[in-house]
Amino acid sequence: MNDAIFTLHRWPRAILHVDGDAFFTSCEEVLHPELRGKPIVTGGERGIVACASYAAKALGIRRAVSLPEAKRLCPDLVVLPSDYETYSLLSRRMFNVMRRFTP
C-alpha cells in the first residue's frame, strides 16, 4: 500500500475521530491475544466493572455494573485487575502515532 495516499496533502482538511470505548479491555487483548473475542472486564478493585470488552457488552455488561451482577450475566466472564500504568503507556504510544499524522 502506498503511504503517500495517507498524507494530509491530498485533503485540505481531515478530521480524525478516535473512539476509546473499551480501551482498557482492548489493551488487555493486545497483551493477551488468547483473550480476544472473549467477554472480559477490568476492575473489581471496588467490586464494580471499570471497563467491559465488546463481547461482554453484547451480554449486557456495562461499566459500573457490580461484579456479582456481571458474573450472573456471564458465568464465564474473565475478570482482570485494572493496570492503569500499562494503559497509560499504551495510550501515550497511541497518541504518539496519531501525532505523526496530525499538524
Phi and psi in degrees as a GROMACS rama.xvg file:
@    title "Ramachandran Plot"
@    xaxis  label "Phi"
@    yaxis  label "Psi"
@TYPE xy
-80.7804  117.785  ASN-2
-66.0997  -20.1656  ASP-3
-61.5537  -29.1282  ALA-4
-70.3773  -14.1395  ILE-5
-95.5066  2.13435  PHE-6
-77.7661  154.166  THR-7
-75.5315  -9.59902  LEU-8
-63.9957  -23.4833  HIS-9
-75.7488  -29.9818  ARG-10
-115.654  141.576  TRP-11
-68.3697  -27.0169  PRO-12
-155.621  138.458  ARG-13
-131.414  141.359  ALA-14
-116.112  129.612  ILE-15
-113.408  128.164  LEU-16
-115.228  122.668  HIS-17
-111.649  118.902  VAL-18
-95.468  113.136  ASP-19
-92.4692  16.1724  GLY-20
-60.6025  133.678  ASP-21
64.4731  29.3001  ALA-22
-62.1715  -45.9686  PHE-23
-61.3766  -45.4341  PHE-24
-71.0029  -30.7514  THR-25
-64.5416  -39.2114  SER-26
-60.2342  -44.2196  CYS-27
-63.001  -36.5689  GLU-28
-69.1357  -32.8437  GLU-29
-67.7919  -43.1517  VAL-30
-75.0635  -27.8281  LEU-31
-130.89  79.2584  HIS-32
-55.0144  -24.8218  PRO-33
-66.1675  -14.1138  GLU-34
-90.433  -9.44612  LEU-35
-56.6235  129.515  ARG-36
83.8276  -6.42604  GLY-37
-91.5342  154.381  LYS-38
-73.0782  111.754  PRO-39
-130.233  152.861  ILE-40
-134.403  154.152  VAL-41
-111.441  157.277  THR-42
118.611  -149.833  GLY-43
98.842  -16.3356  GLY-44
-59.0913  -33.1327  GLU-45
-113.877  13.4308  ARG-46
83.1686  11.4071  GLY-47
-130.858  162.717  ILE-48
-78.6856  126.68  VAL-49
-87.4528  -36.9418  ALA-50
-153.211  140.945  CYS-51
-120.654  138.481  ALA-52
-70.0792  166.465  SER-53
-61.6438  -35.9155  TYR-54
-65.064  -37.9272  ALA-55
-70.3914  -39.133  ALA-56
-62.7162  -34.5576  LYS-57
-63.3665  -20.921  ALA-58
-96.1191  5.71201  LEU-59
93.3266  7.94991  GLY-60
-89.0202  126.21  ILE-61
-127.262  166.996  ARG-62
-58.032  142.219  ARG-63
77.3558  1.30376  ALA-64
-72.2576  143.715  VAL-65
-67.1753  149.385  SER-66
-61.7511  -40.5753  LEU-67
-59.1037  -39.3619  PRO-68
-66.7683  -42.0195  GLU-69
-61.7479  -42.4194  ALA-70
-68.8148  -29.9409  LYS-71
-66.6034  -41.1246  ARG-72
-69.7352  -29.1797  LEU-73
-148.688  93.2592  CYS-74
-59.0444  -25.3099  PRO-75
-92.6621  13.3314  ASP-76
-58.5246  135.205  LEU-77
-93.5295  120.272  VAL-78
-108.423  121.133  VAL-79
-117.267  143.888  LEU-80
-68.5956  145.531  PRO-81
-68.8628  133.714  SER-82
-118.059  76.248  ASP-83
-62.964  -29.6354  TYR-84
-63.6017  -45.2529  GLU-85
-67.091  -41.8772  THR-86
-62.1051  -38.3737  TYR-87
-64.9216  -43.4725  SER-88
-61.1209  -47.4247  LEU-89
-67.0916  -33.8317  LEU-90
-64.672  -44.866  SER-91
-60.9208  -41.2649  ARG-92
-62.0418  -42.333  ARG-93
-63.108  -44.3831  MET-94
-66.9964  -34.1541  PHE-95
-62.9281  -40.0008  ASN-96
-64.4421  -44.5847  VAL-97
-63.2248  -35.8237  MET-98
-63.0176  -25.6053  ARG-99
-66.2478  -22.6622  ARG-100
-111.185  2.42617  PHE-101
-123.611  149.498  THR-102
